[in-house]
Amino acid sequence: MNKKFENFMGQKLAQLQDEGIYNKIKTLEGPQGAWVKINGEKMLNFCSNNYLGLANHPETVAAAKTGLDDYGIGPGAVRTIAGTMSLHTRLEKKLAEFKKVEAALTFQSGFVANLAVIPALVAKGDTILSDELNHASIIDGCRLTGASVTVFRHSDMGHLRELLESDLPGRKLIVTDGVFSMDGDVALLPEIVKLAEKYNALVMVDDAHGEGVLGSNGRGIVDHFDLHGRVDVEVGTFSKAIGTVGGCIAGSATLVKYLKQKARPFLFSSAVTPPDIAATIKSIEILSRDDKLVQKLWNNGDYFKKKMKDAGFDVGQSQTPITPVMIGDEKQASELSEKLLDKNIFAQSIGFPTVPKGTARIRVMISATHSKKDLDFAFEKFVEAGKELAII
Ligand SMILES: Cc1ncc(COP(=O)(O)O)c(C=O)c1O
């Protein structure tokens, strides 16, 4: 590679190390679960979005194997050219029923779903109103549109109203995360919907961290607030509570028809592989069956959060099982994460650019796979490490 560019990248990497925000990626020597193996050692896992344990559930694994046997490994090409496998359409029908919408469409990931749907809805001359803490994939999706993007202060409905009252050009799209993944707070969707109805704007919610977590049987934020039929676009991902990989959008039949003709990642990138789709179908069936896993997740979250708060940790304003342990300084958060790793807890620190500078944290991702014993063990180690670093 070009020497000048090698030097440029080397300098940037050194800068990230200096600032304590260089990502050190751990290698897992086995499947996702309550415990994972890192460097040959068992570590309690607080880093995955595998909220319900479906990433290595016997039924999803078995379904993936059947999917592989029945449909092979690859989709062949993009769906508009190679054809759509009946497996993908079966999942889309199931998703629509589960979400109580007319139709759904799958994409390669949640990130891609945002890149697909936002530019299909608005373009140059239109306006997007986007929450300041929206996920990177929403931000990138907005950038691809050419529309004017106005950021409203996080969950500040007064600010959103003020913006909607001003003279905004073209079609208006309000876009928000459902659950804000770094803090665990829930979007004020009923208020957003009311404002959208009053000011004639479209509403899109990215429910990546709400699916499998909020609403009846984990149907998500729209079900949680009983807003069926009043949210124009729901974006989802299979990479979190669903336990597999892929993304989707759910909404009206016309929206899905339109995206099949217009969404560039649908037209120019191949579909998710058959075993993933087969496992995703199984995950939706497991969720539809009963809410045992969802309940366990919430009980675990409430239990751990209370213990940490009582011990003097700042666990922020989370309204969901996501438990951010707020530290502030990037280097200290990274030190805490290292100390926890020495104590067999895998809890990654998260700093800039994922969260604003000076708000670094350890984001504890609670799962239904954790036992009370696991959570007590983790709590004890957090207290030890917190005292060693004078955090509590
Ligand atoms: C709100 C939100 N949208 C989209 C994504 C991306 O999902 P995926 O991993 O399926 O690309 C994430 C994942 O971090 C997310 O939190």
The ligand as a MOL file (V3000), in Angstrom:
LIG
                    3D

  0  0  0     0  0            999 V3000
M  V30 BEGIN CTAB
M  V30 COUNTS 16 16 0 0 0
M  V30 BEGIN ATOM
M  V30 1 C -30.6160 1.0460 16.6020 0
M  V30 2 C -29.7990 0.1030 15.7770 0
M  V30 3 N -30.0370 0.0040 14.4660 0
M  V30 4 C -29.3350 -0.8260 13.6950 0
M  V30 5 C -28.3320 -1.6110 14.2060 0
M  V30 6 C -27.5550 -2.4900 13.2920 0
M  V30 7 O -28.0560 -3.7970 13.3230 0
M  V30 8 P -27.2780 -4.9520 12.5830 0
M  V30 9 O -26.2560 -5.4820 13.5270 0
M  V30 10 O -28.3280 -5.9540 12.2420 0
M  V30 11 O -26.6590 -4.3660 11.3760 0
M  V30 12 C -28.0450 -1.5470 15.5620 0
M  V30 13 C -26.9550 -2.3720 16.1030 0
M  V30 14 O -26.1280 -1.9660 16.8460 0
M  V30 15 C -28.7890 -0.6720 16.3820 0
M  V30 16 O -28.5480 -0.5700 17.6780 0
M  V30 END ATOM
M  V30 BEGIN BOND
M  V30 1 1 1 2
M  V30 2 1 2 3
M  V30 3 2 2 15
M  V30 4 2 3 4
M  V30 5 1 4 5
M  V30 6 1 5 6
M  V30 7 2 5 12
M  V30 8 1 6 7
M  V30 9 1 7 8
M  V30 10 2 8 9
M  V30 11 1 8 10
M  V30 12 1 8 11
M  V30 13 1 12 13
M  V30 14 1 12 15
M  V30 15 2 13 14
M  V30 16 1 15 16
M  V30 END BOND
M  V30 END CTAB
M  END
